[in-house]
Amino acid sequence: MGKTRKQADGLTAARHGAAGGAPQIEEYSSPRGSRADEGASFVFSAFVFVVVAVAVMGGGYLAYGAVSIWLLAGALTLALLAASTLRIAPQWRRDVVLRLGRYHKTAGPGPYLTIPFIDHVSLRADQRIMLTGFSAEETLTRDLVPVNVDAILFWMIWDAEKACMEVEDHYDAVSMAAQTALRDAIGRKDITDVSVHRDKLDEELRFKIEEKTSVWGVSVLSVEIRDIVIPKELQQSMSAEARAGREKNARIVLAEVERDIAAMLHDAADVYRDDEIALRLRQMHLVSQSLQDSGGSLVVPSAYAEGFVDETGKAPERR
């Protein structure tokens, strides 16, 4: 028992170790087994078995006044046949029924009838939206950059007959088709396309997977890239390249602004050269603005001050 537990712990560590303790994307996939509420089919069959057995034994007791071993065997046989004949399927499930090895019908939802030992249910198809997680590890892009990509796929069975007849295991088939399409799409794109244009990659993957799975009765609703991991060395290089690109763009914008300012100053110089009054008004405006900013004052000579100066240009003497 100790060895089995160690093996289980080792398997759990292997699943979680690659992502640093985080669960793998495949662990988010919808379960294949029945959920708790799907046990209603078994409960219904058991109910039919009990009801038929009690009814036959009660009828035999009323008819013969006693319960014999033959009556008990007959009641159990009829109950077993009734439970095998009357079946029930939940609202979201379709049951593919084969008769003598050939396709007979797709039954459900609700109760339906089968012939015991002649008919058997080959597939119970869940027609709710299913989730499949898939990944591509150490996949090379077109420019030879290794990346790890995680994605999720939403799909559903729209034709239970095809899902039963055309593919042996539609769960594994859908997962493998999605993984193959993801690796192929990454190999045909540069790292920039994979990182930036995720929406286009999602649509391309959906189309490729749909092309493969449509013949299996499976419809792909959407594909979403969940995470893209590139090597740390390349992350640093891409970050430096991005910073250099932003600095280049900033310098280009600054040069364009300086060019526009120079052109406007050239036009203003032409105006001031041809109109002296406009130049003086501009000078006065600059002086007024500088005085407002500095809070100082300016003394300007006026005609009133000329009365204090004689003809020689000197101020008169005081006596």
SULKA-V799795 format. One record per run of one state. SS is the DSSP state (@ for helix, = for strand, . for the rest). FROM is the first residue (numbers start at 1). LEN is the number of residues. If there is no record, write none. Layout:
# SULKA-V799795
SS|FROM|LEN + SS|FROM|LEN
This chain:
# SULKA-V799795
.|1|1 + @|2|16 + .|18|7 + @|25|4 + .|29|7 + @|36|29 + .|65|4 + @|69|17 + =|86|4 + .|90|3 + =|93|7 + .|100|2 + =|102|6 + .|108|2 + =|110|4 + .|114|5 + =|119|8 + .|127|3 + =|130|11 + .|141|5 + =|146|12 + .|158|2 + @|160|6 + .|166|4 + @|170|18 + .|188|3 + @|191|6 + .|197|1 + @|198|19 + .|217|1 + =|218|13 + .|231|1 + @|232|43 + .|275|1 + @|276|19 + .|295|8 + @|303|6 + .|309|11
